[in-house]
Amino acid sequence: MAKMSEQLLSVLRCPVTGSTLVQEGEELVSTAPGPDGQPVRYSIDEGIALLLRPEQLAG
């Protein structure tokens, strides 16, 4: 599990909430709740953050 740099995390924003993101294991998590009241989670695949809205991943 690779840790994303603090410099990169400081410029990334959640596309749903606009909030900053923090890394929790193999996911980036929004610091503000999403539409369902829970933080929005984005997976990290081979070191690349998949910052797609959850509905864009389903399909």
C-alpha positions as CSV (number, residue, x, y, z in Angstrom):
1,M,0.0,0.0,0.0
2,A,1.5,3.3,-1.2
3,K,1.0,6.4,0.8
4,M,0.0,9.4,-1.3
5,S,2.1,12.5,-0.7
6,E,0.8,15.2,1.5
7,Q,1.5,17.7,-1.3
8,L,-0.8,15.8,-3.7
9,L,-3.5,15.4,-1.1
10,S,-3.4,19.1,-0.4
11,V,-4.6,19.9,-3.9
12,L,-7.0,17.0,-4.5
13,R,-10.7,17.6,-3.8
14,C,-13.8,15.4,-3.6
15,P,-15.7,15.8,-6.9
16,V,-19.0,15.4,-5.0
17,T,-18.5,17.6,-1.9
18,G,-15.6,19.8,-2.9
19,S,-13.9,18.9,0.4
20,T,-10.3,17.8,1.0
21,L,-9.5,14.1,0.9
22,V,-7.6,11.9,3.4
23,Q,-6.1,8.5,2.8
24,E,-7.4,5.6,4.7
25,G,-5.6,2.4,3.6
26,E,-6.4,1.9,-0.1
27,E,-9.1,4.6,-0.3
28,L,-9.4,8.4,-0.3
29,V,-12.2,9.6,1.9
30,S,-13.9,13.0,1.8
31,T,-13.7,15.2,4.9
32,A,-17.3,16.3,4.5
33,P,-20.4,14.1,4.3
34,G,-21.8,13.2,0.9
35,P,-25.5,13.3,-0.1
36,D,-26.3,10.2,2.0
37,G,-24.7,11.8,5.1
38,Q,-21.6,9.5,5.0
39,P,-18.1,10.5,3.7
40,V,-17.6,9.7,0.0
41,R,-15.0,7.0,-0.6
42,Y,-12.7,6.6,-3.6
43,S,-10.6,3.6,-4.3
44,I,-6.9,3.8,-5.2
45,D,-6.0,1.3,-7.9
46,E,-2.3,0.6,-8.5
47,G,-1.4,4.0,-7.0
48,I,-4.0,5.9,-9.1
49,A,-7.0,7.5,-7.3
50,L,-10.2,6.8,-9.1
51,L,-12.0,10.1,-8.4
52,L,-15.3,9.3,-10.1
53,R,-18.7,9.9,-8.6
54,P,-20.0,6.6,-7.2
55,E,-22.8,6.4,-9.9
56,Q,-20.1,6.7,-12.6
57,L,-18.5,3.5,-11.4
58,A,-21.7,1.4,-11.6
59,G,-22.4,0.1,-14.9
